[in-house]
Amino acid sequence: MTELVVSEKTIAQLNKIADDKGTTAQKLAEQAIRQFLRDEVRRVLQRESEAFCAMHAELFDKYPGQFVAIHQGRVIDWDKDQLELYTRLDEQYPDTPILIKQILPEPEEVYTFRSPRIENRE
């Protein structure tokens, strides 16, 4: 296990905030690191989504209706069965964010929600 080294100044600031919040510096650090990791996954998947949209026409010609896996801006695998694809990727790339998308005629699915009209009775 790799040990993280944090400056004394950062530890002092973290301890003060932890005291103010009635928690521990350890818990705050864990929360902050987890949030950073979630944000990083979102950033990576956004980049992969942009690559998917840029390649969509080519992907639709080659893999219509199938699921593709995009990693580092390129297709690394595909399958008609999403679960089969996910299972393979989980074995080959554990803990790696990979975009899995079905190749449909449009790069992004469009949802239409109908709701009752609200009338102003004044």
N, C-alpha and C positions, 0 to 999 in steps of 0.2 A: 504494500500500500504506500502511495506517495504522500508525504506529509506536506501540508501547505504552510508556508511561512507568511505571516502578516505583520506589518510594521506595528510598533508599540503605539504610535499615534492612532492608527486605525482601530486597534484593540481598545484603547482608552475611549475613543468616540463610540464604539459599539457597546462597550460596557455601560456608558452613561445612558445611551438610548435604551438599552435593555432594562436598566434600573427604572427609568422613567415609565417604561411600558409594563413593568412587573414580570419580566421574563428573563431569559439568559442570553448572553452574547452568542452562545452556541446555537440556540434556536433561531435567533435573528440571522446569523450567518447561513444556516441551512436554508432558511426561507429565501434569502437573497440569491443564493447559488441556484436553488431550484427555479426561481423566477428567471434568472439569467439563462438557464438551460432551456426553459420553455420558450423564451423569446428567441433564442438562437435557432431552435427547431422551426419556429414560425418564419423566421427570416430565410432559412434554407428552403423551406417548402414554397415560400413566395417566389424565390428565384427559380425553382424548378417549375412552378406554375407558369411563370413568364416564358420559360424555354418551351414548355408544352404548347402554349398558345402560338409561339413563333413557328413551331414545327407542325402545327395541327393539320394543315392541308396535306403535307407529305405523309403524316401518320394515318390520316383517314384513307389515303390511297393504299397504304400498305397493311394496316391493321383494323379495318372497319369493324366496329362492334366488339373488338377485343379490349382487354385491359393491358395497359403498358405501364412499365416502371421507369421513371425518369430519375437519374442520379447524375449529378454534376453536369446537367444540361444535355444528357444523351440517354437514349433508350438502352437499358441494360437487360431487360427481359420483357416478355409479354405472354399472355395466356387468355383463353376464352373464359376461364374460371378464375374469378378474383381471389378466392380462398387458396387455390393451388398456387397462384402467383405469390400471394402474401406469405404463404408457408415457406416457399423456396427462398424468398428474399430474407425472411427472418432468420433462416439458417445460414445464408451466405453473408448477410450484412447485419448482424445483431447490433442493436442500439444505434443504427444509422437512419436518419430521416430520409425516406425515399417516397416520392410522389407516385401514387398509383391512380390512374384515371382511365375511364372507359372512353374509347374513341367513338364519339357520336358525330353526327353531321355538323354540329356547332361546337366550338371549343368550350363554351361555358353553357351549362344548362340554364334555361330561363324558366322561372316559376311565376305564374300569375295567380294572385289571390283575389278573389272576389269578396267584397264585403258589402253589407247593406249601406245604402246612402243615409247619411245623417241629415235630417231636415231641420232647418231653423224655423221655428214656429212663432216668431215675433211679429 
